[in-house]
Amino acid sequence: MLTCDHYHMPTSLADALAMWHEAPDGARLVAGATDILPWAREGRAGDVHLPAMIDLSRVPELDGYAIENGRIRLGANIVYQQFLTDQTLRTLLPCMPYCSIWFADDQIREQATLAGNIVNASPAADGTPPILAMNGEIEIARLEAGDIVHRTVAVGEFVKGPGATDLQPGEIVTAVTCDTLEGYGGSFQKVGQRRSLVISSVCAVACVKLNEADATVADIRLALGGISPVPLRLSKLEQMLTGKRLTREMIKEAARLPADLVASRTRREYRRVVVRGFVEAAIEDALADCGAALPNAKTRETEHV
């Protein structure tokens, strides 16, 4: 059971920052609150009582998105369901619909925020590898002499380890920004026996854009989650494949390389096998998503996205 002495619902960023600055030790920020509720139950944290909770879901500065100079700013209150229903987001962030369809279930997707998933800093977080692959940054706000001051930090530097981030006392994440990838094919792979309510053992993301003239790789983005304390960008593999006209044999050989990056404390051999298959499938599915499927390539089910 989760209980608290005070439940605040600020209606501006300034009010939210002031409340958070004055909040007693042990207070928690929430938006969708989809992680804290399961945490505060028997089997994880047991009964939890907090001195205060500050709900950010009514702060208008955290809503919506804006596009400028090849980048998109996603307000911290953007929920996973929007990546399935908003056509602009589906077009500009081609891996996110496939990530979102795997994320929890219909009800939770309507509440769970991308920003909250990243801030939670779980090694199994679904949302962090795609944002890492899209050169994501975290926008953070704090009060300084009564004024709102912002800073940004790359998502790869923001997530420090399991449950650990670069967020400082009194700060609130206000947005996630990343590259727009219109014209790319996207893919997201995740271990699980069903689409919903699966916590990742391993997940992989790929975004691929081909040159129209010769079908060589103009750009490729690859990232993995669940194999180490923090998500990993596969930069060396990206460099290896850029400029190439991909074949199934080339992809299969390339997919062997990331297996050596597995640094999880448990089930390492299992994860190495999964990583090889997932990187291969992610690249092939991303190619299929941009209309360039390899002959006889296995592709994901797409009827729901």
Buried (B, 14 or more C-beta within 10 A) or exposed (E): EBEBEEEBBBEEBBBBBBBBEEBEEEBBBBBBBBBBBEEBEEEEEEEBEBEBBBBBBBBEBBEEBEEEEEBBBBBBBBBBBBBBEBEEBBBBBBBBBBBBBBBBEEEBBBBBBBBBBBBBBBBBBBBBBBBBBBBBBBBBBBBEEEEBEEEEBBBBEBBEEEEEBBBEEBBBBBBBBBBBBEBBBBBBBBBBEEBBEBEBBBBBBBBBBBEEEEEBBBBBBBBBBBBBBBBBBBEEBBEBBEEEEBEBEBBBEBBEBBBEBBEBEEEEEBBBBBBBBBBBBBBBBBBBBBEBBBEEBEBBEEEEB
